[in-house]
Amino acid sequence: MSASVALDRTDLRLLAEIQRNGRATNAELAQRVNLSPSACLRRVQRLETDGVIGGYGAWLQPRAIGLGLQAFVRVQLSKHGSEAIARFIDAVQLWDEVVACHALTGDMDYLLHVYVRDLDHFSAFLLDKLLNAAGVADVNSSFVLRTVKELRALPLSQLE
């Protein structure tokens, strides 16, 4: 996929509808964006092929499945060579508790978004996995007390 795909107003309306309800049928989508079903299907297929639509899935509620504690963990590596970074990234890929990992600017190198059952589970993750990972020099954790805003949809209105 190229860095940016040209999207017209209809594409943006279609993407907004898909983000709002990924289970909508093609006929429902077509009606909501004022397209024929065949034109709508062609556009969705193009958006999928171009990598704009990366996939479809269900939005699970963490507490409902026993993941009651959420944390953001900032990680600083002791070395910043390509081999040390690759080892850390490989380790992160194996940790089910980590749902997102972002490389950062500033005084910390990575931000991990972590979901665990409880504080005991977090402690085991921190002590047995993260702090044992080669090259981790420092960590700083913040626990989520309450989520004020959480959108899974990207802001499309600024692209019009």
C-alpha positions in Angstrom: 0.0 0.0 0.0 1.2 3.5 -0.8 1.6 6.0 2.0 -1.7 7.6 1.2 -4.6 6.5 -1.0 -6.8 9.1 -2.7 -10.2 9.0 -1.1 -13.3 11.0 -2.3 -16.2 12.1 -0.3 -18.2 8.8 -1.0 -15.2 6.7 0.0 -15.0 8.6 3.3 -18.8 8.2 3.9 -18.4 4.5 3.2 -15.5 4.1 5.5 -17.4 6.0 8.3 -20.3 3.6 7.9 -18.1 0.5 8.0 -16.3 1.8 11.1 -19.7 2.5 12.7 -21.1 -0.9 11.8 -18.8 -3.5 10.3 -21.5 -6.1 10.1 -23.7 -4.1 7.8 -24.6 -5.8 4.5 -23.5 -4.5 1.2 -27.1 -3.5 0.4 -27.3 -1.6 3.7 -24.0 0.2 3.1 -25.1 1.1 -0.5 -28.3 2.6 0.8 -26.6 4.6 3.5 -24.1 6.2 1.1 -26.5 6.5 -1.9 -24.8 4.0 -4.2 -26.0 1.0 -6.1 -25.1 -2.3 -4.5 -22.7 -3.2 -7.3 -20.9 0.2 -7.1 -20.7 0.0 -3.4 -19.2 -3.5 -3.5 -16.6 -2.4 -6.1 -15.6 0.5 -3.8 -15.3 -1.7 -0.7 -13.2 -4.2 -2.6 -10.9 -1.5 -3.9 -10.5 -0.1 -0.3 -9.6 -3.6 0.9 -7.2 -4.2 -2.0 -5.5 -0.8 -1.5 -5.1 -1.6 2.2 -7.3 1.2 3.5 -9.6 -1.4 5.1 -7.2 -3.7 7.0 -9.7 -6.2 8.3 -12.9 -6.8 10.2 -13.4 -7.9 13.8 -15.4 -7.8 17.0 -14.9 -5.2 19.7 -14.6 -7.2 22.9 -15.3 -5.7 26.4 -12.1 -6.5 28.5 -13.9 -6.7 31.8 -16.5 -9.1 30.5 -13.8 -11.6 29.6 -11.8 -11.2 32.8 -9.2 -8.6 31.8 -9.9 -6.1 34.6 -6.7 -4.2 34.6 -5.2 -2.0 31.9 -1.8 -0.3 32.0 0.4 1.8 29.9 4.1 0.8 30.3 6.9 3.1 29.1 10.1 1.1 28.4 13.6 2.4 28.0 16.2 0.2 26.4 19.8 0.0 27.5 21.2 -0.2 24.0 19.7 1.3 20.8 21.5 -0.7 18.1 19.4 -2.5 15.5 20.1 -5.9 17.0 18.9 -4.8 20.5 15.8 -3.2 19.1 15.0 -6.3 17.0 15.4 -8.6 20.1 13.0 -6.4 22.1 10.5 -6.2 19.2 10.6 -10.0 18.8 10.0 -10.5 22.6 7.0 -8.1 22.5 5.4 -10.1 19.7 5.3 -13.1 22.0 3.6 -11.4 24.9 -0.2 -11.8 24.8 -0.7 -9.2 27.4 0.6 -6.5 25.1 -2.1 -5.3 22.7 -0.1 -2.4 21.2 3.5 -1.3 21.2 4.6 2.1 19.9 8.2 3.4 19.4 8.4 6.9 20.9 10.4 10.1 20.8 11.6 11.5 24.2 13.1 9.9 27.2 11.4 6.5 26.9 11.8 4.3 23.8 8.5 2.3 23.7 5.0 2.6 25.1 3.2 -0.8 25.7 -0.6 -1.0 26.1 -1.2 -4.0 28.4 -4.3 -5.8 29.5 -4.2 -8.3 32.4 -6.6 -10.0 34.8 -5.4 -8.2 37.9 -2.4 -6.8 39.8 -0.9 -10.2 40.4 -1.1 -11.0 36.7 0.6 -7.6 35.9 3.3 -8.3 38.5 4.0 -11.7 36.8 4.1 -10.0 33.4 6.5 -7.3 34.6 8.8 -9.5 36.6 8.8 -12.7 34.5 8.6 -11.2 31.0 9.3 -7.5 30.6 12.1 -7.0 33.1 13.8 -10.3 31.9 13.8 -9.1 28.3 17.3 -8.5 27.0 18.1 -4.8 26.8 15.4 -3.4 29.1 17.0 -0.7 31.3 13.9 1.0 32.8 10.1 0.7 32.9 7.5 3.1 34.2 3.9 1.9 34.5 0.6 3.8 34.7 -2.7 2.0 35.5 -6.0 3.1 33.9 -8.4 4.2 36.6 -11.2 5.1 34.2 -11.6 5.5 30.5 -13.0 8.9 29.6 -12.9 8.5 25.8 -12.1 5.5 23.6 -12.9 5.4 20.0 -11.9 2.6 17.7 -12.8 4.6 14.6 -10.4 6.9 12.9 -11.4 10.6 12.5 -12.4 10.9 8.9 -14.0 14.3 8.9 -10.6 16.1 8.9 -9.8 14.4 5.5 -12.7 16.0 3.6 
